[in-house]
Amino acid sequence: MALPAKTSPIPPRRDRPNPSPHQTHHPRTVRFPPDPASRQLGLRKSREVSVLSASSLNTQNPNSHLCELCLRGDLQQALGCLNSMQRSELGVEEDSFIAFSRLCENKRARDEGALVFSYVLKAYAQLSIRLGNALLSMFVRFGNLADAWYVFGRMSERDAFSWNVMVGGYAKNGFFDEALDLYHRMLWVGIKPDVYTFPCVLRTCGGVPDLARGREVHVHVIRHGFESDVDVLNALITMYMKCGDVVSACLVFDRMSRRDRISWNAMISGHIENGECYEGLRQFIRMLECGIDPDIMTMTSVVSACEILMDGKIGREIHGYVIRTALGADVSVANSLIQFYSSIGRGEEAEDVFSRMECKDVVSWTSMISCFEDNLLHEKAIETYKMMGEAGVAPDEITIATVLSACTSLGRLDVGTELHELANETGLISCSIVANTLIDMYSKCKSIDKALDIFHNIPEKNVISWTSIILGLRINNRCFEALIFFRQMKLRLEPNAITLISVLSACSRIGALMCGKEIHAHVLRNGLAFHGFLPNALLDMYVRCGRMGSAWNQFNLHERDVSSWNILLTGYAERGQGSLALDLYHKMNISGVCPDEITFISLLCACSRSGMVDEGLEYFQQMQYEYSITPNLKHYACVVDLLGRAGQLEDAYEFIQEMPVAPDAAIWGALLNACRIHRQVDLGELAAWHIFEKDTKSVGYYILVCNLYADVGKWDEVAKVRKFMREKGLTMDPGCSWIEVKGKVHAFLSGDDYHPQKSEINAVIEGFYDKMKIDGFGGLDNSSIDKIEASRAEIFCGHSERIAVAFGLINTAPGMPIRVTKNLYMCQSCHDIVKFISKVVRRQISIRDTENFHHFKDGACSCGDEGYWGKQAT
């Protein structure tokens, strides 16, 4: 690059520290403090020590005394001496200011450094090279680029050291473009770079990374005669590796007449960073063959290569080499070995390395905690964290986030709350990883309001923050709010694939078809149609929203894995379409996709809801003997449900007793539900007794017991159960139904009298009641419903779907289908009313409750009138 001979003076401006008018790579900006001459500088009067009296000033040279104190490293005595000289109006020599600046730099004394700078500004209009360089070095060490730039502008002359310090300062703080611009200005004004300039500039090129500029600097290296300097060549290797040009790095390395350990380390780490782990290991072998002893950096790089390769054999050989050398006692090497063994699932070996460490730092403890957490040993992760506290090692943000993850897995809200308090006390709550993990922990521990508090207090929310709270709201069945948060997020940030999957799950839960379609369009526009699990999430959304046609279109458009087939199988199972589910399973076998354990859960559910007992038992056997899938508790629960729904209650009970594993609450719950359907109170009470031995907190089981008693008219027993629930603080969710009209989701709660169209909705419902009385449709006038059905429906249904259907009739065009999603079961009364409405208005009405899909058309339902309350004994 040709440079003019004229120099370009740099004015001493302080409005910005960026010497470049352009910033092409780094988005950060620097905020500048006010002018140092006008700042209120605390002199720490309580800590000042005046070491100079009037008599001592007369007998000893104060500047010499100050320099001597600085040389000894006595900051407080030197500060007292300097302040005394200022009060006595004794002249402070330049050497004294330089000595004091270097002392502040070494002690990282920012306040004292700012004070001496204020004295310098009063004493000198322009700064000499020596004084300016001392101040530059001090401010750059402090990371104070604003004052460093001001000093740079006040210097009458600048040498290579001045420019090197500034270039290094900007590069260290991440302002790579500005650092490179300073380097070019340095050349512009005719300052010849030295052996310290090029390593700094080359590291900057690698940090951007900017290969074109790096090659330009390589030309400068040759032009200025530094092509044989080892430090410069090492920096060139690092730059090329950081920029991904491995070939050029190898050329530089091969042409080196002399190589030191840093040269080899640059090659080894460079190959590993560029995904050439085996080549990095080969370089390590060559390094040993050349008689170069590896250091800590070498070994951590080599161990990380084994971690990336998941190669336990080579990793153990490296571990053996480490033990044979003095490097085995180094904390960093031991930490990397712990992470390596953790990554290959060898927790015991990682624990062995950890236990042999004489000195453990926060990384050691965190690595071990992460190892336990990654290997699903959540209790041990929490125990290790407690041991860490006993050892007096303070956790960092990674430690807290990892332990919070263990708390989430175990539901340990107590420990999670303690960690939250610790994060507040230490200020680590400001770290996004801690705040985001707390949101996840509280959400999954059913404390969504606390999760919302944390979310709202995050000053700068990232994509993970938004995704965590959206998923948390979905987990806690607050899907309506999840969609609202998603729309707010889109105004600020671009959602990622995980966000979209979480929102699609919320759409599926409340039947927000139009919102799901909007997300589908967003996926297509952004080229994410085949990204990860997104295709299956879209498929699941269409299935759960009752659009099997759209689901089949989505199914046929992307590569089908076992999850894709399972989603469709589940859809048919929920609709009670057992024959279609079995046909689909046969197509799956023909396609060559091997079924998994979820496939057979869907098949067993489909058989259960379609009364296909023999087929279900056959698939249960096929799963074990043809596909070698060991049944888990969910499979056993499905078989109990299969037998129980078909009325084979004794066979179901016998099956439970003969199980090779202990039944859980869900298995007894399946039997309890079957007893409710067939009104077998004695066996149902036995099942309930087993349930409450294992689970006393799940509201659903209490509701089943209430329904069992309500179906046979034992209202005293219902009252006892409900009283017990109140005493235990167990509450049922109120009935809520959702309907999407013109792309907007509307929610209706049972007993909600505040909807703006409430009077119109009531008028429509009352109108249908009158028509039903006239037509004698099942005698479903509210006044004539039998006591059992009316009472049970009011408690466990809430009739919110009636309101949603009426709202849909008012706000949609005639003939348009109506789709409603409900959070509870649909009672028989609501079922019969919606059947009547579908016949009168000649519309298709779909209602998905907590267990079934109901498609109403011309007065008939797809469930064949065998819903949640169906198949009861007469």
NUVEXKOL-375147 format. One record per residue (C-alpha): residue in three letters; x, y, z. Coordinates in steps of 0.2 Angstrom, whole numbers, padded with zeros to 4 digits, always signed. Example, Ala and Ser with C-alpha at 12.3 -4.5 7.8 and 13.67 -1.06 7.14 Angstrom:
2
Ala+0062-0022+0039 Ser+0068-0005+0036 
This chain:
874
Met+0000+0000+0000 Ala+0008+0017-0005 Leu+0008+0030+0009 Pro+0011+0048+0007 Ala+0026+0056+0016 Lys+0016+0070+0024 Thr+0010+0067+0041 Ser-0008+0070+0047 Pro-0009+0078+0064 Ile-0022+0071+0076 Pro-0031+0084+0085 Pro-0034+0082+0104 Arg-0053+0079+0103 Arg-0062+0070+0117 Asp-0079+0069+0110 Arg-0076+0051+0105 Pro-0062+0038+0107 Asn-0065+0030+0089 Pro-0051+0037+0078 Ser-0060+0029+0063 Pro-0075+0037+0055 His-0081+0020+0049 Gln-0085+0005+0060 Thr-0088-0010+0049 His-0088-0025+0060 His-0090-0022+0079 Pro-0107-0016+0084 Arg-0102-0009+0101 Thr-0099+0009+0106 Val-0089+0017+0119 Arg-0097+0029+0132 Phe-0085+0043+0137 Pro-0083+0050+0154 Pro-0084+0069+0156 Asp-0068+0079+0154 Pro-0055+0074+0167 Ala-0052+0092+0171 Ser-0069+0095+0177 Arg-0073+0079+0186 Gln-0076+0078+0204 Leu-0062+0067+0210 Gly-0063+0059+0227 Leu-0046+0061+0235 Arg-0050+0048+0249 Lys-0046+0060+0262 Ser-0049+0048+0276 Arg-0035+0037+0268 Glu-0022+0050+0264 Val-0006+0050+0274 Ser+0004+0066+0274 Val+0022+0060+0275 Leu+0030+0077+0272 Ser+0030+0091+0285 Ala+0037+0108+0282 Ser+0054+0104+0290 Ser+0056+0087+0280 Leu+0052+0097+0263 Asn+0067+0108+0267 Thr+0079+0094+0271 Gln+0074+0081+0257 Asn+0070+0082+0239 Pro+0052+0078+0238 Asn+0052+0072+0220 Ser+0066+0060+0225 His+0056+0054+0240 Leu+0040+0052+0229 Cys+0050+0042+0216 Glu+0057+0031+0230 Leu+0040+0027+0237 Cys+0034+0023+0220 Leu+0049+0011+0217 Arg+0045+0003+0234 Gly+0026+0000+0228 Asp+0019+0010+0243 Leu+0004+0018+0235 Gln-0004+0026+0250 Gln+0012+0034+0256 Ala+0016+0040+0238 Leu-0002+0047+0237 Gly+0001+0056+0253 Cys+0017+0063+0247 Leu+0010+0069+0231 Asn-0005+0078+0239 Ser+0007+0086+0251 Met+0017+0093+0237 Gln+0002+0099+0228 Arg-0004+0108+0244 Ser+0013+0116+0247 Glu+0013+0121+0229 Leu+0030+0112+0226 Gly+0033+0108+0208 Val+0031+0089+0204 Glu+0044+0084+0191 Glu+0039+0074+0175 Asp+0049+0059+0182 Ser+0038+0059+0198 Phe+0022+0059+0188 Ile+0029+0045+0177 Ala+0034+0034+0192 Phe+0017+0037+0200 Ser+0007+0033+0184 Arg+0017+0016+0183 Leu+0013+0013+0201 Cys-0006+0016+0198 Glu-0005+0005+0183 Asn+0003-0010+0192 Lys-0008-0008+0207 Arg-0024-0006+0196 Ala-0027+0010+0206 Arg-0040+0018+0195 Asp-0045+0032+0207 Glu-0027+0037+0211 Gly-0023+0036+0192 Ala-0037+0048+0188 Leu-0031+0060+0202 Val-0013+0060+0195 Phe-0020+0064+0178 Ser-0029+0079+0184 Tyr-0013+0085+0192 Val-0004+0082+0175 Leu-0017+0092+0166 Lys-0015+0107+0177 Ala+0004+0106+0176 Tyr+0006+0103+0157 Ala-0002+0110+0142 Gln+0006+0097+0131 Leu+0013+0080+0136 Ser+0030+0073+0132 Ile+0033+0056+0124 Arg+0039+0048+0141 Leu+0024+0056+0151 Gly+0011+0053+0138 Asn+0017+0035+0136 Ala+0016+0032+0154 Leu-0002+0039+0155 Leu-0007+0029+0139 Ser-0001+0013+0146 Met-0010+0016+0163 Phe-0027+0021+0155 Val-0026+0006+0142 Arg-0023-0006+0156 Phe-0038+0001+0165 Gly-0048-0001+0149 Asn-0052+0018+0149 Leu-0050+0022+0131 Ala-0058+0039+0132 Asp-0044+0046+0143 Ala-0031+0036+0133 Trp-0037+0044+0117 Tyr-0037+0061+0125 Val-0019+0059+0131 Phe-0014+0053+0114 Gly-0021+0069+0107 Arg-0012+0080+0120 Met+0005+0072+0116 Ser+0017+0084+0106 Glu+0026+0069+0099 Arg+0022+0050+0097 Asp+0034+0035+0095 Ala+0031+0017+0090 Phe+0027+0013+0108 Ser+0013+0026+0109 Trp+0005+0019+0093 Asn+0007+0001+0099 Val-0001+0004+0116 Met-0016+0012+0107 Val-0018-0001+0094 Gly-0017-0015+0107 Gly-0029-0005+0119 Tyr-0043-0004+0105 Ala-0040-0022+0100 Lys-0041-0029+0118 Asn-0057-0020+0120 Gly-0065-0028+0105 Phe-0064-0012+0093 Phe-0055-0021+0080 Asp-0059-0009+0065 Glu-0053+0006+0075 Ala-0037-0004+0080 Leu-0033-0007+0062 Asp-0037+0011+0057 Leu-0024+0017+0070 Tyr-0011+0005+0063 His-0014+0013+0045 Arg-0013+0030+0053 Met+0003+0025+0061 Leu+0010+0021+0044 Trp+0003+0037+0037 Val+0013+0048+0049 Gly+0029+0039+0045 Ile+0031+0029+0061 Lys+0040+0012+0057 Pro+0032-0003+0065 Asp+0042-0013+0076 Val+0043-0031+0083 Tyr+0029-0027+0095 Thr+0017-0019+0082 Phe+0014-0034+0071 Pro+0009-0047+0083 Cys-0004-0034+0090 Val-0010-0030+0073 Leu-0011-0048+0067 Arg-0021-0053+0082 Thr-0033-0039+0078 Cys-0035-0046+0060 Gly-0038-0063+0067 Gly-0051-0056+0080 Val-0062-0047+0066 Pro-0058-0059+0057 Asp-0052-0050+0041 Leu-0041-0061+0030 Ala-0038-0047+0017 Arg-0031-0035+0029 Gly-0021-0049+0037 Arg-0013-0053+0021 Glu-0009-0034+0018 Val-0001-0034+0035 His+0009-0050+0030 Val+0016-0039+0016 His+0021-0026+0028 Val+0030-0039+0039 Ile+0041-0044+0024 Arg+0043-0025+0018 His+0050-0020+0035 Gly+0061-0035+0037 Phe+0052-0045+0051 Glu+0049-0061+0041 Ser+0062-0071+0052 Asp+0056-0065+0069 Val+0048-0079+0078 Asp+0035-0069+0088 Val+0029-0061+0072 Leu+0028-0077+0063 Asn+0019-0085+0077 Ala+0006-0071+0076 Leu+0005-0074+0057 Ile+0001-0092+0060 Thr-0013-0087+0073 Met-0020-0074+0062 Tyr-0022-0086+0047 Met-0029-0100+0058 Lys-0042-0088+0065 Cys-0047-0082+0048 Gly-0049-0100+0042 Asp-0034-0100+0030 Val-0026-0116+0036 Val-0015-0118+0021 Ser-0007-0101+0023 Ala-0004-0105+0041 Cys+0005-0121+0037 Leu+0016-0112+0024 Val+0022-0100+0036 Phe+0025-0113+0049 Asp+0034-0124+0036 Arg+0046-0110+0031 Met+0051-0105+0049 Ser+0069-0108+0052 Arg+0067-0109+0071 Arg+0051-0114+0080 Asp+0047-0112+0098 Arg+0033-0119+0109 Ile+0021-0105+0104 Ser+0023-0110+0086 Trp+0018-0128+0089 Asn+0004-0122+0100 Ala-0003-0110+0087 Met-0003-0124+0074 Ile-0011-0137+0086 Ser-0025-0126+0092 Gly-0027-0118+0075 His-0031-0135+0067 Ile-0043-0140+0081 Glu-0052-0124+0080 Asn-0054-0127+0061 Gly-0061-0144+0064 Glu-0045-0153+0059 Cys-0044-0162+0076 Tyr-0034-0177+0070 Glu-0021-0165+0061 Gly-0020-0156+0077 Leu-0015-0172+0086 Arg-0003-0176+0072 Gln+0006-0160+0075 Phe+0006-0164+0094 Ile+0016-0180+0090 Arg+0028-0171+0078 Met+0031-0158+0092 Leu+0036-0172+0104 Glu+0047-0180+0091 Cys+0056-0163+0088 Gly+0060-0163+0107 Ile+0049-0148+0111 Asp+0040-0151+0128 Pro+0022-0146+0129 Asp+0015-0134+0141 Ile-0002-0131+0149 Met-0009-0123+0133 Thr-0004-0138+0122 Met-0012-0151+0134 Thr-0028-0142+0135 Ser-0029-0140+0116 Val-0025-0159+0114 Val-0038-0164+0127 Ser-0051-0153+0119 Ala-0048-0162+0102 Cys-0051-0179+0110 Glu-0067-0171+0118 Ile-0073-0165+0101 Leu-0069-0182+0093 Met-0077-0191+0107 Asp-0062-0203+0106 Gly-0060-0211+0123 Lys-0045-0222+0118 Ile-0034-0207+0112 Gly-0040-0197+0127 Arg-0035-0210+0139 Glu-0018-0210+0131 Ile-0016-0192+0133 His-0022-0193+0151 Gly-0008-0206+0154 Tyr+0005-0194+0146 Val-0001-0180+0157 Ile+0001-0191+0173 Arg+0019-0195+0168 Thr+0024-0177+0167 Ala+0023-0163+0179 Leu+0008-0156+0170 Gly-0004-0168+0179 Ala-0005-0157+0194 Asp-0010-0142+0184 Val-0028-0136+0187 Ser-0032-0131+0169 Val-0026-0148+0162 Ala-0036-0157+0175 Asn-0052-0147+0172 Ser-0050-0151+0153 Leu-0049-0169+0157 Ile-0065-0168+0168 Gln-0074-0160+0153 Phe-0067-0173+0141 Tyr-0073-0188+0152 Ser-0090-0180+0155 Ser-0092-0178+0136 Ile-0090-0196+0133 Gly-0101-0201+0147 Arg-0087-0208+0158 Gly-0093-0199+0174 Glu-0084-0211+0186 Glu-0067-0207+0177 Ala-0071-0188+0178 Glu-0075-0190+0196 Asp-0058-0199+0199 Val-0048-0185+0191 Phe-0058-0172+0201 Ser-0055-0182+0218 Arg-0036-0182+0214 Met-0034-0163+0212 Glu-0025-0155+0226 Cys-0031-0138+0221 Lys-0049-0135+0214 Asp-0055-0119+0207 Val-0072-0113+0202 Val-0070-0121+0185 Ser-0066-0138+0193 Trp-0081-0138+0203 Thr-0092-0132+0189 Ser-0085-0145+0177 Met-0089-0159+0190 Ile-0107-0152+0193 Ser-0110-0151+0174 Cys-0103-0169+0172 Phe-0116-0175+0185 Glu-0130-0165+0177 Asp-0126-0170+0159 Asn-0126-0188+0165 Leu-0143-0186+0173 Leu-0136-0187+0191 His-0145-0172+0197 Glu-0144-0176+0215 Lys-0126-0178+0214 Ala-0125-0162+0205 Ile-0133-0153+0220 Glu-0123-0162+0233 Thr-0107-0157+0224 Tyr-0113-0139+0224 Lys-0115-0140+0243 Met-0098-0147+0245 Met-0091-0133+0234 Gly-0099-0120+0246 Glu-0091-0130+0261 Ala-0074-0129+0252 Gly-0076-0110+0252 Val-0076-0108+0233 Ala-0089-0095+0227 Pro-0099-0100+0212 Asp-0100-0091+0196 Glu-0114-0088+0184 Ile-0111-0105+0175 Thr-0111-0114+0191 Ile-0128-0107+0197 Ala-0135-0110+0180 Thr-0130-0128+0180 Val-0136-0131+0198 Leu-0153-0123+0193 Ser-0154-0135+0179 Ala-0152-0149+0191 Cys-0166-0142+0202 Thr-0177-0140+0187 Ser-0175-0159+0183 Leu-0179-0164+0201 Gly-0192-0151+0205 Arg-0181-0144+0219 Leu-0190-0127+0221 Asp-0182-0125+0238 Val-0164-0126+0232 Gly-0168-0116+0216 Thr-0175-0102+0227 Glu-0159-0102+0238 Leu-0149-0100+0222 His-0161-0086+0216 Glu-0157-0077+0233 Leu-0138-0080+0230 Ala-0139-0073+0213 Asn-0147-0057+0219 Glu-0134-0055+0233 Thr-0119-0058+0221 Gly-0126-0048+0207 Leu-0125-0063+0196 Ile-0144-0061+0192 Ser-0138-0048+0179 Cys-0130-0062+0169 Ser-0143-0068+0156 Ile-0138-0086+0158 Val-0144-0085+0176 Ala-0160-0076+0173 Asn-0165-0087+0159 Thr-0161-0103+0169 Leu-0172-0096+0183 Ile-0186-0093+0171 Asp-0185-0111+0165 Met-0184-0117+0183 Tyr-0199-0108+0190 Ser-0209-0112+0175 Lys-0206-0130+0176 Cys-0209-0130+0195 Lys-0226-0122+0192 Ser-0221-0105+0198 Ile-0224-0095+0182 Asp-0228-0079+0191 Lys-0210-0079+0198 Ala-0204-0083+0181 Leu-0213-0068+0174 Asp-0206-0056+0188 Ile-0188-0061+0183 Phe-0192-0059+0164 His-0199-0042+0167 Asn-0183-0037+0177 Ile-0171-0042+0163 Pro-0165-0025+0156 Glu-0159-0033+0139 Lys-0169-0048+0135 Asn-0161-0060+0122 Val-0170-0073+0111 Ile-0167-0086+0125 Ser-0176-0075+0138 Trp-0191-0073+0126 Thr-0191-0092+0122 Ser-0190-0097+0140 Ile-0205-0087+0145 Ile-0215-0092+0130 Leu-0212-0110+0134 Gly-0215-0108+0152 Leu-0232-0100+0149 Arg-0236-0115+0137 Ile-0230-0127+0151 Asn-0242-0119+0163 Asn-0257-0119+0151 Arg-0256-0100+0149 Cys-0255-0102+0130 Phe-0265-0086+0126 Glu-0252-0076+0135 Ala-0238-0086+0126 Leu-0245-0080+0110 Ile-0246-0062+0116 Phe-0228-0063+0122 Phe-0223-0070+0105 Arg-0231-0055+0096 Gln-0222-0043+0107 Met-0205-0052+0104 Lys-0207-0051+0085 Leu-0207-0032+0087 Arg-0190-0032+0095 Leu-0181-0048+0090 Glu-0181-0062+0077 Pro-0187-0078+0084 Asn-0176-0094+0082 Ala-0182-0111+0078 Ile-0184-0116+0097 Thr-0195-0101+0099 Leu-0206-0106+0084 Ile-0208-0123+0091 Ser-0213-0117+0108 Val-0226-0105+0100 Leu-0233-0119+0088 Ser-0235-0130+0104 Ala-0246-0116+0112 Cys-0256-0114+0095 Ser-0259-0133+0096 Arg-0265-0132+0114 Ile-0278-0119+0111 Gly-0282-0122+0093 Ala-0275-0106+0086 Leu-0275-0112+0068 Met-0273-0095+0060 Cys-0258-0091+0071 Gly-0250-0107+0067 Lys-0252-0104+0049 Glu-0244-0087+0051 Ile-0229-0096+0059 His-0229-0108+0045 Ala-0228-0094+0032 His-0214-0086+0043 Val-0205-0103+0042 Leu-0206-0104+0023 Arg-0201-0086+0021 Asn-0185-0088+0031 Gly-0180-0104+0024 Leu-0183-0115+0040 Ala-0195-0127+0032 Phe-0183-0141+0034 His-0174-0135+0050 Gly-0173-0148+0064 Phe-0190-0152+0073 Leu-0199-0138+0065 Pro-0207-0148+0051 Asn-0214-0160+0064 Ala-0220-0146+0075 Leu-0230-0139+0061 Leu-0237-0156+0058 Asp-0242-0158+0076 Met-0250-0141+0075 Tyr-0261-0146+0061 Val-0266-0163+0069 Arg-0270-0155+0085 Cys-0280-0141+0077 Gly-0291-0154+0068 Arg-0284-0151+0051 Met-0279-0169+0045 Gly-0279-0163+0027 Ser-0266-0150+0030 Ala-0257-0162+0041 Trp-0255-0175+0027 Asn-0249-0161+0015 Gln-0236-0156+0028 Phe-0232-0175+0031 Asn-0229-0177+0012 Leu-0218-0162+0010 His-0203-0166+0021 Glu-0193-0181+0025 Arg-0202-0192+0037 Asp-0194-0199+0052 Val-0202-0210+0066 Ser-0208-0194+0075 Ser-0218-0189+0060 Trp-0227-0205+0059 Asn-0230-0205+0078 Ile-0238-0188+0077 Leu-0251-0194+0064 Leu-0254-0210+0074 Thr-0257-0200+0089 Gly-0269-0189+0079 Tyr-0279-0204+0074 Ala-0279-0211+0091 Glu-0286-0196+0099 Arg-0300-0196+0087 Gly-0304-0214+0091 Gln-0300-0219+0073 Gly-0292-0236+0077 Ser-0293-0243+0059 Leu-0285-0228+0051 Ala-0271-0229+0064 Leu-0268-0247+0060 Asp-0267-0244+0042 Leu-0255-0230+0044 Tyr-0244-0241+0055 His-0243-0254+0041 Lys-0238-0240+0029 Met-0225-0235+0041 Asn-0218-0253+0041 Ile-0218-0254+0022 Ser-0208-0237+0021 Gly-0194-0245+0031 Val-0196-0234+0047 Cys-0193-0244+0063 Pro-0206-0240+0076 Asp-0201-0234+0093 Glu-0209-0235+0111 Ile-0219-0219+0107 Thr-0226-0228+0091 Phe-0233-0242+0102 Ile-0241-0230+0115 Ser-0250-0222+0101 Leu-0256-0239+0094 Leu-0262-0245+0110 Cys-0271-0229+0113 Ala-0279-0230+0096 Cys-0285-0248+0100 Ser-0291-0243+0117 Arg-0302-0229+0111 Ser-0309-0240+0097 Gly-0312-0255+0107 Met-0299-0266+0097 Val-0294-0276+0112 Asp-0286-0291+0103 Glu-0277-0280+0091 Gly-0270-0270+0105 Leu-0264-0285+0115 Glu-0256-0292+0099 Tyr-0246-0275+0096 Phe-0241-0276+0115 Gln-0233-0293+0111 Gln-0226-0288+0095 Met-0217-0273+0103 Gln-0208-0285+0115 Tyr-0204-0300+0104 Glu-0202-0292+0086 Tyr-0194-0275+0090 Ser-0186-0279+0107 Ile-0193-0264+0115 Thr-0195-0267+0134 Pro-0212-0260+0140 Asn-0212-0245+0151 Leu-0225-0239+0163 Lys-0234-0229+0150 His-0236-0245+0139 Tyr-0243-0255+0154 Ala-0255-0240+0158 Cys-0261-0241+0140 Val-0265-0260+0142 Val-0274-0257+0158 Asp-0284-0243+0149 Leu-0287-0255+0134 Leu-0294-0269+0145 Gly-0303-0257+0157 Arg-0313-0247+0143 Ala-0319-0264+0136 Gly-0326-0268+0153 Gln-0313-0282+0157 Leu-0310-0274+0174 Glu-0305-0290+0182 Asp-0292-0294+0168 Ala-0285-0276+0170 Tyr-0283-0278+0189 Glu-0275-0295+0186 Phe-0263-0288+0173 Ile-0258-0275+0186 Gln-0254-0288+0199 Glu-0244-0298+0187 Met-0233-0283+0180 Pro-0214-0286+0182 Val-0212-0268+0188 Ala-0221-0259+0202 Pro-0236-0249+0195 Asp-0236-0230+0197 Ala-0251-0219+0200 Ala-0255-0217+0181 Ile-0258-0236+0179 Trp-0270-0236+0194 Gly-0277-0220+0187 Ala-0281-0230+0171 Leu-0290-0243+0181 Leu-0299-0229+0191 Asn-0305-0221+0175 Ala-0312-0238+0169 Cys-0321-0241+0185 Arg-0329-0223+0183 Ile-0335-0228+0165 His-0342-0244+0171 Arg-0348-0238+0188 Gln-0338-0251+0198 Val-0336-0241+0214 Asp-0327-0255+0225 Leu-0313-0258+0213 Gly-0312-0239+0209 Glu-0310-0236+0228 Leu-0296-0249+0228 Ala-0287-0240+0214 Ala-0289-0223+0222 Trp-0281-0230+0238 His-0266-0236+0228 Ile-0265-0219+0219 Phe-0265-0208+0234 Glu-0251-0219+0242 Lys-0240-0213+0228 Asp-0247-0196+0223 Thr-0257-0184+0233 Lys-0255-0168+0223 Ser-0262-0172+0206 Val-0279-0164+0205 Gly-0284-0175+0190 Tyr-0285-0191+0201 Tyr-0297-0182+0214 Ile-0308-0177+0200 Leu-0309-0195+0194 Val-0314-0200+0211 Cys-0327-0186+0212 Asn-0334-0192+0195 Leu-0334-0210+0201 Tyr-0345-0205+0215 Ala-0355-0192+0206 Asp-0360-0205+0192 Val-0368-0216+0205 Gly-0376-0202+0215 Lys-0365-0203+0230 Trp-0364-0184+0233 Asp-0359-0185+0251 Glu-0343-0194+0245 Val-0341-0180+0232 Ala-0342-0167+0245 Lys-0330-0176+0256 Val-0317-0177+0242 Arg-0319-0159+0238 Lys-0318-0153+0256 Phe-0301-0163+0257 Met-0295-0155+0241 Arg-0299-0138+0248 Glu-0290-0142+0264 Lys-0274-0148+0254 Gly-0275-0132+0244 Leu-0279-0142+0228 Thr-0289-0132+0215 Met-0296-0136+0198 Asp-0293-0125+0184 Pro-0309-0116+0179 Gly-0317-0122+0163 Cys-0310-0112+0148 Ser-0313-0113+0130 Trp-0304-0105+0115 Ile-0310-0101+0098 Glu-0301-0092+0084 Val-0311-0079+0074 Lys-0302-0069+0060 Gly-0285-0073+0066 Lys-0288-0068+0084 Val-0290-0080+0098 His-0304-0077+0110 Ala-0305-0086+0127 Phe-0321-0089+0137 Leu-0320-0094+0156 Ser-0335-0103+0165 Gly-0345-0090+0174 Asp-0337-0075+0165 Asp-0350-0061+0164 Tyr-0339-0047+0157 His-0338-0051+0139 Pro-0344-0036+0128 Gln-0355-0048+0118 Lys-0362-0057+0133 Ser-0380-0052+0131 Glu-0380-0058+0112 Ile-0371-0074+0117 Asn-0384-0078+0131 Ala-0398-0074+0119 Val-0391-0086+0106 Ile-0389-0100+0119 Glu-0407-0097+0127 Gly-0414-0097+0109 Phe-0407-0115+0106 Tyr-0413-0120+0123 Asp-0431-0115+0118 Lys-0430-0124+0101 Met-0424-0140+0110 Lys-0439-0139+0122 Ile-0450-0137+0107 Asp-0442-0151+0097 Gly-0441-0162+0113 Phe-0422-0165+0109 Gly-0417-0177+0123 Gly-0426-0167+0136 Leu-0411-0156+0138 Asp-0419-0141+0146 Asn-0409-0135+0161 Ser-0424-0137+0172 Ser-0426-0155+0167 Ile-0408-0162+0167 Asp-0407-0175+0180 Lys-0399-0170+0196 Ile-0383-0181+0194 Glu-0378-0175+0176 Ala-0382-0156+0180 Ser-0372-0156+0196 Arg-0357-0166+0189 Ala-0357-0155+0173 Glu-0357-0139+0183 Ile-0342-0145+0194 Phe-0331-0153+0181 Cys-0336-0145+0164 Gly-0342-0127+0167 His-0350-0127+0150 Ser-0338-0114+0143 Glu-0339-0123+0126 Arg-0357-0117+0124 Ile-0352-0099+0125 Ala-0337-0101+0113 Val-0349-0110+0100 Ala-0362-0096+0102 Phe-0348-0083+0100 Gly-0342-0091+0084 Leu-0360-0092+0077 Ile-0362-0073+0080 Asn-0345-0068+0073 Thr-0343-0079+0058 Ala-0351-0080+0041 Pro-0365-0093+0039 Gly-0359-0110+0034 Met-0341-0108+0041 Pro-0335-0122+0052 Ile-0332-0118+0070 Arg-0317-0125+0080 Val-0316-0124+0099 Thr-0303-0130+0111 Lys-0307-0134+0129 Asn-0296-0137+0144 Leu-0308-0149+0153 Tyr-0319-0164+0148 Met-0335-0161+0138 Cys-0350-0166+0148 Gln-0364-0175+0141 Ser-0376-0160+0142 Cys-0364-0149+0132 His-0361-0163+0120 Asp-0380-0165+0116 Ile-0383-0147+0115 Val-0369-0144+0102 Lys-0376-0159+0092 Phe-0392-0150+0091 Ile-0384-0134+0086 Ser-0375-0142+0072 Lys-0391-0149+0065 Val-0400-0133+0066 Val-0387-0121+0059 Arg-0381-0134+0047 Arg-0363-0131+0051 Gln-0348-0142+0056 Ile-0343-0139+0074 Ser-0326-0147+0081 Ile-0323-0147+0099 Arg-0307-0154+0106 Asp-0307-0157+0125 Thr-0294-0164+0136 Glu-0295-0181+0129 Asn-0306-0182+0113 Phe-0309-0174+0097 His-0328-0171+0094 His-0333-0167+0076 Phe-0352-0163+0075 Lys-0361-0163+0059 Asp-0380-0164+0055 Gly-0384-0168+0073 Ala-0371-0182+0075 Cys-0354-0183+0083 Ser-0338-0193+0077 Cys-0336-0201+0094 Gly-0352-0210+0092 Asp-0359-0203+0108 Glu-0345-0213+0118 Gly-0335-0198+0124 Tyr-0328-0196+0142 Trp-0344-0201+0149 Gly-0348-0214+0136 Lys-0349-0233+0138 Gln-0356-0232+0155 Ala-0365-0247+0163 Thr-0383-0247+0162 
